[in-house]
Amino acid sequence: MSGTESRVPGRPGRRPSSSRAAIEEAAGELFLEQSYARTTIEHITTRAGVSRASFFNYFAAKSDLLWGDVDALVDSMEQVLESQPLGLPPLEAVRGALAVSASQVGADRIPLAVSQWELMGARDELLTSGLNRFARLATLVHTYLTSRAVSGAELATQAASFALVGAVAAAAAQWAGAGPARGDLAAMIDAAVAPVCTGFGPSFP
């Protein structure tokens, strides 16, 4: 190897205040400079000034860097769903849980996967890693709705789960691409999932 593929210099200037932030910043720079595929974990840790062990303290794989706070949002959903009031209709409980989880994502935390993937040449990795994440979210929603649904609502439960996650994905993509005036992610997700909840509402009394 030669050039940037063999040796990536450390990033000049002031470093972020945490190792995780340094890794994320270094990865974003390198993905744009030399593409996602040509960037190795070693390149990222060298640029960030951290050890390989530090990388794996925060990320299980390079692809995790594309998704930012999406993983934290999905991880929080199970607990947030459990905390919803029992008196709420099931779909309204899911709607509320999605809003709570989405409120944790600030406008400055746009996942690279939905904002820079074309420039980074990360289309294939985006599709693979994205499907895994949205499938995990759909499974959490499906498990919750199944626990609250009446007998005989299996098809509606499955359909509602994927419809809700599709609405979330559409809202998140539009929010990320809206630029500096993008507004609140939670509000956009709520607007997207509201018609789904209304449409499937009769199946979840």
Backbone torsions as a table, in degrees:
resi	resn	phi	psi	omega
1	MET	NA	161.6	176.7
2	SER	-151.7	172.9	177.8
3	GLY	62.1	-143.1	-176.1
4	THR	-68.4	-18.8	-178.7
5	GLU	-74.9	-21.7	-176.7
6	SER	-106.8	-28.8	-176.4
7	ARG	-147.6	118.3	-179.1
8	VAL	-111.6	118.9	-177.1
9	PRO	-68.1	156.7	176.9
10	GLY	-64.4	152.6	-177.8
11	ARG	-77.8	125.5	178.8
12	PRO	-74.1	167.6	174.9
13	GLY	88.8	-172.6	-176.3
14	ARG	-71.8	133.2	-179.3
15	ARG	-86.7	151.8	173.8
16	PRO	-60.8	165.2	-172.3
17	SER	-79.8	-10.5	-179.9
18	SER	-135.3	157.2	178.5
19	SER	-62.2	-40.1	179.6
20	ARG	-61.0	-46.0	179.4
21	ALA	-63.5	-38.5	178.6
22	ALA	-63.9	-41.2	179.0
23	ILE	-65.0	-45.9	-179.6
24	GLU	-62.2	-42.5	-179.2
25	GLU	-67.1	-44.7	179.4
26	ALA	-62.0	-42.9	-179.8
27	ALA	-63.3	-44.1	178.7
28	GLY	-59.2	-43.1	178.5
29	GLU	-62.4	-47.6	-175.8
30	LEU	-69.0	-39.1	177.9
31	PHE	-59.8	-37.9	179.5
32	LEU	-75.5	-36.9	-177.3
33	GLU	-72.1	-42.5	-171.0
34	GLN	-133.7	11.8	178.1
35	SER	83.1	158.9	178.8
36	TYR	-64.2	-45.8	-174.4
37	ALA	-64.6	-35.0	-176.3
38	ARG	-84.3	-7.0	-179.3
39	THR	-94.1	127.5	178.0
40	THR	-102.7	166.3	175.7
41	ILE	-61.8	-35.2	178.0
42	GLU	-63.3	-41.8	176.0
43	HIS	-56.9	-45.4	-176.2
44	ILE	-65.4	-47.2	-178.1
45	THR	-66.5	-34.6	176.9
46	THR	-64.9	-47.5	179.6
47	ARG	-62.8	-38.3	-177.6
48	ALA	-80.0	-18.0	-178.3
49	GLY	74.3	34.6	179.6
50	VAL	-127.8	166.9	179.8
51	SER	-83.2	163.5	174.4
52	ARG	-60.9	-38.2	178.2
53	ALA	-61.5	-37.8	178.6
54	SER	-64.0	-38.8	177.5
55	PHE	-56.2	-49.3	-175.3
56	PHE	-76.9	-7.5	170.4
57	ASN	-69.8	-26.5	-175.1
58	TYR	-111.2	-30.1	-173.0
59	PHE	-134.4	137.0	178.5
60	ALA	-82.9	-24.0	-177.1
61	ALA	-155.7	162.5	178.7
62	LYS	-59.7	-36.8	-177.6
63	SER	-62.9	-24.2	178.9
64	ASP	-60.8	-27.3	-178.9
65	LEU	-67.7	-20.0	179.6
66	LEU	-73.9	-20.1	-166.6
67	TRP	-107.4	-6.1	174.3
68	GLY	51.1	-125.0	-175.0
69	ASP	-82.9	0.7	-179.7
70	VAL	-60.3	-42.0	-179.7
71	ASP	-63.1	-40.8	178.5
72	ALA	-64.2	-37.5	178.6
73	LEU	-63.3	-46.8	-179.9
74	VAL	-64.8	-42.9	-179.6
75	ASP	-61.0	-31.5	-177.3
76	SER	-79.6	-17.3	-170.8
77	MET	-62.2	-41.1	-177.4
78	GLU	-60.2	-46.1	-179.8
79	GLN	-67.7	-40.1	-179.8
80	VAL	-66.0	-39.5	176.9
81	LEU	-61.5	-42.9	-179.8
82	GLU	-63.1	-25.8	-176.8
83	SER	-88.0	-4.8	179.8
84	GLN	-69.4	143.5	-179.8
85	PRO	-57.0	136.9	-177.7
86	LEU	-65.4	-24.8	-178.6
87	GLY	-75.6	-12.4	-179.8
88	LEU	-72.9	142.4	170.0
89	PRO	-57.4	146.8	-174.1
90	PRO	-53.4	-44.8	-178.0
91	LEU	-68.3	-34.5	176.6
92	GLU	-68.2	-33.2	176.2
93	ALA	-65.5	-42.4	177.0
94	VAL	-64.2	-42.8	178.8
95	ARG	-59.4	-43.9	178.8
96	GLY	-65.6	-39.9	-179.2
97	ALA	-66.1	-39.4	178.1
98	LEU	-63.6	-39.5	178.8
99	ALA	-65.0	-41.8	179.0
100	VAL	-63.2	-46.4	-179.4
101	SER	-65.3	-42.1	-179.0
102	ALA	-66.4	-28.1	-179.5
103	SER	-66.2	-13.2	178.8
104	GLN	-80.5	-11.1	-176.7
105	VAL	-99.7	114.4	-179.5
106	GLY	-83.4	165.1	-178.3
107	ALA	-66.1	-16.5	179.6
108	ASP	-93.3	6.2	-176.6
109	ARG	-117.5	55.1	-178.2
110	ILE	-79.9	121.7	178.5
111	PRO	-59.6	136.1	177.3
112	LEU	-58.1	-30.4	-176.5
113	ALA	-61.1	-30.3	-176.9
114	VAL	-108.6	-1.6	-178.0
115	SER	-118.3	-28.9	-173.0
116	GLN	-131.4	12.3	-170.3
117	TRP	-62.0	-34.0	-179.4
118	GLU	-67.0	-44.4	-179.9
119	LEU	-66.4	-28.8	-177.9
120	MET	-88.6	-6.8	-178.0
121	GLY	62.7	40.5	-172.9
122	ALA	-111.1	26.2	-174.2
123	ARG	-59.0	-49.9	-175.8
124	ASP	-64.3	-43.7	179.6
125	GLU	-66.2	-36.7	177.8
126	LEU	-60.2	-46.3	-178.5
127	LEU	-64.2	-44.4	-178.1
128	THR	-66.1	-52.8	-176.4
129	SER	-71.9	-29.8	178.9
130	GLY	-69.0	-42.2	178.5
131	LEU	-59.1	-40.6	178.9
132	ASN	-61.1	-41.9	-177.4
133	ARG	-70.8	-44.3	-179.4
134	PHE	-71.2	-30.6	174.6
135	ALA	-65.9	-37.1	178.6
136	ARG	-66.1	-41.1	177.6
137	LEU	-65.2	-42.3	178.7
138	ALA	-61.9	-37.3	178.7
139	THR	-64.7	-42.1	178.3
140	LEU	-62.5	-44.5	179.6
141	VAL	-65.9	-42.5	-179.7
142	HIS	-62.7	-42.7	178.8
143	THR	-60.8	-42.6	180.0
144	TYR	-66.6	-47.4	-178.7
145	LEU	-64.3	-36.6	177.8
146	THR	-61.4	-37.9	-179.6
147	SER	-69.9	-17.8	-177.2
148	ARG	-112.1	-9.6	-173.4
149	ALA	-81.2	157.0	175.2
150	VAL	-80.0	161.8	179.0
151	SER	-60.0	137.9	178.3
152	GLY	91.8	3.0	-177.2
153	ALA	-101.7	23.1	-174.6
154	GLU	-59.8	-45.7	-178.4
155	LEU	-65.2	-44.6	179.0
156	ALA	-62.5	-37.3	179.8
157	THR	-63.8	-45.5	179.2
158	GLN	-64.6	-46.0	-178.2
159	ALA	-64.6	-42.8	-180.0
160	ALA	-63.5	-38.3	-179.3
161	SER	-61.2	-47.7	-179.0
162	PHE	-72.7	-32.6	177.1
163	ALA	-65.7	-40.9	178.8
164	LEU	-64.3	-44.3	-179.3
165	VAL	-67.9	-36.7	175.1
166	GLY	-61.6	-40.6	177.6
167	ALA	-64.5	-40.5	177.5
168	VAL	-61.9	-45.7	-179.0
169	ALA	-62.2	-42.7	179.9
170	ALA	-64.1	-43.6	179.7
171	ALA	-64.9	-41.9	-179.0
172	ALA	-64.8	-40.6	179.4
173	ALA	-65.5	-42.7	179.3
174	GLN	-66.1	-41.0	179.3
175	TRP	-61.9	-45.7	-177.7
176	ALA	-64.6	-33.7	-177.6
177	GLY	-89.0	2.7	-174.4
178	ALA	-82.2	-7.7	178.5
179	GLY	80.6	-167.9	-174.1
180	PRO	-57.4	-25.7	-178.4
181	ALA	-94.1	27.4	-171.6
182	ARG	-67.0	-23.0	179.0
183	GLY	76.8	-151.4	-170.6
184	ASP	-96.1	125.8	180.0
185	LEU	-63.7	-43.0	-177.7
186	ALA	-58.9	-41.0	180.0
187	ALA	-66.2	-38.6	-179.4
188	MET	-69.3	-40.9	177.3
189	ILE	-63.8	-41.6	-179.8
190	ASP	-62.1	-40.4	178.7
191	ALA	-64.5	-33.5	-179.0
192	ALA	-75.8	-38.1	-175.8
193	VAL	-85.3	-17.7	-177.5
194	ALA	-56.1	-47.3	178.8
195	PRO	-64.3	-32.0	177.6
196	VAL	-64.4	-45.1	179.3
197	CYS	-62.4	-39.7	179.3
198	THR	-66.1	-44.6	-177.7
199	GLY	-65.1	-39.9	-177.6
200	PHE	-93.0	-2.8	-175.8
201	GLY	-51.7	-44.7	-179.2
202	PRO	-60.1	-22.8	179.4
203	SER	-81.9	-9.7	-177.1
204	PHE	-132.5	71.0	-177.1
205	PRO	-69.1	NA	NA
